[in-house]
Amino acid sequence: MRRHHFHRLVINVAGVVFWLGAYAVQAEGEHPHAISKSSKAMECTTCHKTTPVVNQDSLLESKNKLVKQDDFKQDGTAMCSACHDPNDGHKVGLELDFQAPADLPLGEKNTITCLTCHYSHGSLTSDRPQASFSFLDRLFDDERLHKSFLLRRNNSDGELCLTCHSVSQGS
């Protein structure tokens, strides 16, 4: 019995060390979503048809900006999939049979894209949790507690998800 507990402890500690190490690697360097007038992280025309006008040298914030799909070279899913795994998250391309709120923009034919729930430029930190977090996050006061996840709405208690999903749906 003691041996079993020791093995579980070793596995759990190894998991925490791996998780913290993976987070540290991700946090290094300039993030392509944190853009300012002086940023060299990424060419604007990688995603945009033309270079957008940035009026100030502070961090570009697109959280509450109207998304115009015509301004992008590709739709919100194809554009994000150039860097992010499209299978790592919510299903996209689903057609809604109801009108989504204006702050959750849909793609062509009333479909969900990555940009429906996420904005593309802004601070990667938040003064309060934006998504659900685990016991380990609280225990270590992990930076994950203050990641913005570039979410258009707070989702720490499922508020963003409940815009489209009801509790009784179970999905």
Summary of the structure (lengths in Angstrom):
residues: 171
radius of gyration: 18.9
end to end distance: 38.5
largest distance: 65.1
contacts: 385
relative contact order: 0.12
helix: 35%
strand: 6%
